Amino acid sequence: MNLTMKVMLGMVLGIIVGIGINLTGLNVDGSFVNEYIVGFFHIVGKMFVNALKMLVVPLVLFSLITGVCGIGDVKLLGRIGSRAFILYMMTTAIAIATAILIAAGLGIGKGMNATTTAEFTGKDAPPLSQVLIDIIPTNPINAMAQGEMLSIIFFAILLGISLLMVGRKAKGVVELIEILNEVMMKMVSIIMALAPYAVFCLIAKAMADLGLDLLAQLIGYVVVLIGALLLHLFVTLQLVLKLFSGLSPKIFLKKIRNAQVFAFSTSSSNATIPVTLRTVTERMGVNNSVASFTVPFGATINMDGTAIMQGVATVFIANVYNVDLGVSGYLTVILMSVLASIGTAGVPGVGLIMLSMVFAQVGLPMEGIGLILGVDRLLDMVRTAVNVSGDAVVSTIVAKSEGKLDLAVYNDPEAGSFDTDDVHLDLDVEREMAQTVDSTHSK
Ligand code: ASP
């Protein structure tokens, strides 16, 4: 069984065990199962997510510097950046527009009597001006410590360009960073080898905690939202892929599965960056010079799934509270969602914070968000998988358009598939390394 199959198996078993615990009521506070078994799932799952997050900053830094140096042409870099940006914004706008049309067409939430006990306090939108200013870090180490992706991207690109300008003298540094990038990729492989168990734990814990009764109450909202997400993933994004690159959506959908499962189980595009990067470069043949930029950039600014949630939620809550937003109201929602996605990072639950910004703008009641809060955990998982798929689609299109996609790799079903041999230690190499280090020390 290959890794993807094992991860899928972990996911399915996680769903079964988690829902089993939930339905049998074993998840009540203080019970043995909840304290120790679900508690154990929680610990293993969180450790795994931490391990993924641990890799994000160094991986983005090294791969992007390597990528910039690998392009060797600053103009091309600008083209890749602007193409990716336009495609990211375009897909997000399409996503939310379709979501609004579907939700409004079906009239979800009409005639529903809303009572909510959950509290939700909104947040103020960071003004776009501040988002722009913050792209340039005053202290790159601080930006890395805080995981501020746009600042890290900026710093890495500038560093890469400067290394190119210094030229031959900097060759050693570039080579070192290239090696470090390879080492980081190896760390991704080690962590991926543990994924089947971790994914099981993450999903079992999430499902055990799920408010299934709440899910039943909001069934209309949940079904329409998941339907719109699947439509975007399987139809819209695939049409965009075919139209702009001519590549086969079938192959894409098969190869993206691993990244989707990681996104689904971690609910974080950011934490999934290592896996997305590995998937698009090694499975799909996107050159690192494109992917090292488009993947972290997309994880930060591109959120198609989140936009769809905002569209459906806006219509739903407007209907529940009998507010008529009108065409201009909905156009504002589209614009606001696209803008909000630029300034917020892909981490769990951020979609609701963005929604509160949108609501503040169009004057919908903030307590409406309390209504959907209880089911958001599950929906966050699904929409994050869509977010990450959108990042991969755009990365693939941009790479193809610049001649930076290896078609042979894309079309090879086995290319880059995970092999456990990837993570084995070679005893001879180990000994040789030890001897070299030893002899340098004793000199
Ligand atoms: N969890 C999502 C992501 O990381 C963002 C959200 O919709 O809350 O992409």
Residues whose N, C-alpha, C, O or C-beta is under 5 A from the ligand:
A	BS01	LIG	S267 S268 S269 N270 T306 G346 V347 P348 G349 V350 G351 L352 D380 T384 N387
